Amino acid sequence: MDHNPDRLCVWPGYFDTKLSRRSGRRVPKDASVVKPDLEGLFMAAREVGLKKIKREVGTSHPSRPHGREGRLWVSASGAREAIGSGSKEELLQLIGGQWRQMQRNERQMAAQQSASGPKAGDTRAQTQRKSAPQRSSFKKRSSFKKR
């Protein structure tokens, strides 16, 4: 791809919680996410307010050639206009914070759905649901002799 000074390259690996700063994470822990992917990065960038974005699927980071994570091209001038960020570091932290919030909301929604139980018409889920709590089978019985 031709060099364009207006484009910023953003890799999903920049936001990986499991990576250290030395291994390639570019944002602080409070702006990093678990299992980053290109779709999540794209959605977080849209939520932040970026409009000029291009996805490139199947490309690998030069220091991580085994993983084909893809990358996102962001227009620097478009980022300045949309959110007022002057640097790539600030842009990454804004995207990471939004992405982390989106993941937190998804986990809360999944927990609420599982706590509410199966829906009214879902007979398969209703039959699989346990009605009474199971007892532990590993209790110590009083009939065992002590040695």
N, C-alpha and C positions, 0 to 999 in steps of 0.2 A: 504494500500500500504506500502511496506517495506521502511524503512528509507534509503535514499541515500544522503550523504552529498554533492554530486556533483549537485543535482537538486535544482533549485529555483522555487518556486511556485508563479505564477503571476495571480491575480484575476482581472477581468474587473472593479470591484468596486473600485480598487485603483486609477482609472482614471476618476471617475465621478465628473463632475463640480459641481453638486448640493449637494454633500456631503461635510461636513467640514472635516478638518484634524482629529478632535476628533471622527467623525463618521466613518472614515476609508479611507479617501482619502490619498494617499501616495506621490503624486506628487504636485508641485505648480500649481496654477491656469492656468498659461500659457502653461502647459503641460497636462492639463486635457481636456476631451471631453464631449460632450453632448450625453446622452444615450449610454453608452458603452456596447458592446456585445462581445461575444467570437470570432466571425468571424472577426470583426474589429481589435480586439487585435491580432489575428493570422496574419492577413494581414500586420499590422504595424510592428510586430516582424520580418516578412519576409523582409519587405522593409528596416528595419534597417540593416539586414544582418545576422540574426540568422538562423542557419541551423538545429540544434538539438532541435526540439520543439515537444512536445506531447500535444494534446488537450484532455481534459477530460470533456465531455459534461454532463450536468445535476447535477453537484455537487453544493452544497451551501456552502458559507463561514460560518464559525462557529458563527460569530456575526450577520449574516444575513440569518438565516435558512429558511425564507419564500421564498426567491428568489433563483431559481436554475440557477445561472448565468454561471456555468462552470468555469474551471481554465486551465491555461497553465503551463506546466512543461518545464522549460528551463534548459539546461545543463550549469552549471557555467563555466566549462572548455571550452566548445564550444563558450560561449559568450566572454570569454577572448581571444580566438584565433580569432574570427570573427571581433569583434569590439573593443577589448582592454579595456572593462570596468572591473574594479576591484571589484566593489561592486554592490549589488542589487539596491541600491538607484540610482546609475548612470545609470544602465540598464533601470530602470523604467522611468527615465527622458528622455532618448533617445527614448524609445518606445513611450512615451506620446507625445513628440514633433513631431515625425513622424506621429503619428495617428491624431493629431490636424491638421497638414498640409494636410493630406489626406482628412479629413472632409471639410476643407476650400476649397480645390480644387473641391470636389464633389458639394458643394453649388454653387461655381462659374460656374461650367459647367451646372448645372440645371438652374441657372439664365440666362445664355446665350441661352440655348435652349428655355426657355419660352419667352425670348425677341425676338428671331428670328421668332417666330410664327410657325404655322403648316408646315409640309413638303409638297412638291408638290403633292404627291399622296394621302394625308390624307384628304379625303373629309369630313369625320365626324368632324374632328377638325376644318376644315375651316368653316363649317356651324355653329358651336357653337361659333365661334369668333365674337365678336361684332364689327360692322363696324364703328359706330359713338359713341362718348362718351355719356354716359347717364347723364341726368340732375338730379340734386338732387331734390327730391320731398318735401323737408322740407324747402323750401325758404319762407321767410316772404313775404306775399303779401301785397300790398299797400291798398287793400280794407278792411283789418281788422280794426275795430275800437279800439281805445285805451281806456282803462277804467280809 
